[in-house]
Amino acid sequence: MSNECVIIGDIKSSRDLNGWRDIFVTLEKVLKEINQKFPDDIVVSFRPTVGDEFQGALINPEKVYDIYTIIRSKLQVDIYCGVGIGDIEKPFTQEMGMRGSAFYRARDTLELCKKKKRRIFIKSSDAPNQTDTIINTLLRFIGVLENSWTKRQREIANYYRLHPDYTYEQLGGNFGITKQATSQILKAGNWELIADAENLVKILFKNSYQL
């Protein structure tokens, strides 16, 4: 059994987006940044593939949510993200002709995202899996709370995700608002609940798929 991890993403409703060239340039820049930030975790470099899709693969699922968060927060458009855990067959030294259960499951979950209107979905086996169910439920919980955000709440929360070491004073300073205003905005967006759920998701990704 293998626990390599493939992520396949798709930009939602890309045909309806204005400024596609700028969005695509940003996507390339963000994926390049991820490749540079997580070199020891990556098996297959993250890159755009066909149309509005992108993909990459990791040696294990530990950094999945961190990478997903960076892409979503910096791209600033809605994406679907399918995550497959399993094996990767790489017949050549180049990234050509690759296949395997991790790829198949990532593709399956990407289609599930589109069908069920979910931002991210994971699958680690072809049979029902309790850990997958727990993580997917937490991800859905996060998504439901995010759907209630105002534009301002989303801006501040996503920036906080990218700078988790910031104090509320530093965070607010970036948006020209006070520490108190920052706290009120995040509280109204249920940030503490979301942060707790995200921390649990990261722990589960790190500890639940060990060989």
RAQUI-V698247 format. One record per backbone hydrogen bond with DSSP energy under -0.5 kcal/mol. NH is the residue of the N-H (numbers start at 1). CO is the residue of the C=O. If there is no record, write none. Layout:
BEGIN
nh->NH co->CO
nh->NH co->CO
END
This chain:
BEGIN
nh->4 co->86
nh->5 co->58
nh->6 co->84
nh->7 co->56
nh->8 co->82
nh->9 co->54
nh->10 co->80
nh->11 co->52
nh->12 co->10
nh->12 co->78
nh->14 co->11
nh->16 co->13
nh->17 co->14
nh->23 co->19
nh->24 co->20
nh->25 co->21
nh->26 co->22
nh->27 co->23
nh->28 co->24
nh->29 co->25
nh->30 co->26
nh->31 co->27
nh->32 co->28
nh->33 co->29
nh->34 co->30
nh->35 co->31
nh->36 co->32
nh->37 co->33
nh->38 co->34
nh->39 co->36
nh->41 co->38
nh->42 co->38
nh->43 co->57
nh->44 co->57
nh->47 co->55
nh->49 co->53
nh->53 co->50
nh->54 co->9
nh->55 co->47
nh->56 co->7
nh->57 co->44
nh->58 co->5
nh->59 co->41
nh->63 co->60
nh->64 co->61
nh->67 co->63
nh->68 co->64
nh->69 co->65
nh->70 co->66
nh->71 co->67
nh->72 co->68
nh->73 co->69
nh->74 co->70
nh->75 co->71
nh->76 co->72
nh->80 co->10
nh->81 co->119
nh->82 co->8
nh->83 co->121
nh->84 co->6
nh->85 co->123
nh->86 co->4
nh->89 co->99
nh->90 co->88
nh->91 co->89
nh->92 co->96
nh->96 co->94
nh->99 co->89
nh->102 co->87
nh->103 co->87
nh->103 co->100
nh->104 co->100
nh->105 co->101
nh->106 co->102
nh->107 co->103
nh->108 co->104
nh->109 co->105
nh->110 co->106
nh->111 co->107
nh->112 co->108
nh->113 co->109
nh->114 co->110
nh->115 co->111
nh->116 co->112
nh->117 co->113
nh->118 co->113
nh->121 co->81
nh->123 co->83
nh->133 co->129
nh->134 co->130
nh->135 co->131
nh->136 co->132
nh->137 co->133
nh->138 co->134
nh->139 co->135
nh->140 co->136
nh->141 co->137
nh->142 co->138
nh->143 co->139
nh->144 co->140
nh->145 co->141
nh->146 co->142
nh->147 co->143
nh->148 co->145
nh->149 co->146
nh->154 co->150
nh->155 co->151
nh->156 co->152
nh->157 co->153
nh->158 co->154
nh->159 co->155
nh->160 co->156
nh->161 co->157
nh->162 co->158
nh->163 co->159
nh->164 co->161
nh->166 co->163
nh->171 co->167
nh->172 co->168
nh->173 co->169
nh->174 co->170
nh->174 co->171
nh->175 co->171
nh->175 co->172
nh->176 co->172
nh->176 co->173
nh->177 co->172
nh->182 co->178
nh->183 co->179
nh->184 co->180
nh->185 co->181
nh->186 co->182
nh->187 co->183
nh->188 co->184
nh->189 co->185
nh->190 co->187
nh->191 co->186
nh->194 co->190
nh->195 co->191
nh->196 co->192
nh->197 co->193
nh->198 co->194
nh->199 co->195
nh->200 co->196
nh->201 co->197
nh->202 co->198
nh->203 co->199
nh->204 co->200
nh->205 co->201
nh->206 co->202
nh->207 co->203
nh->208 co->204
nh->210 co->207
END
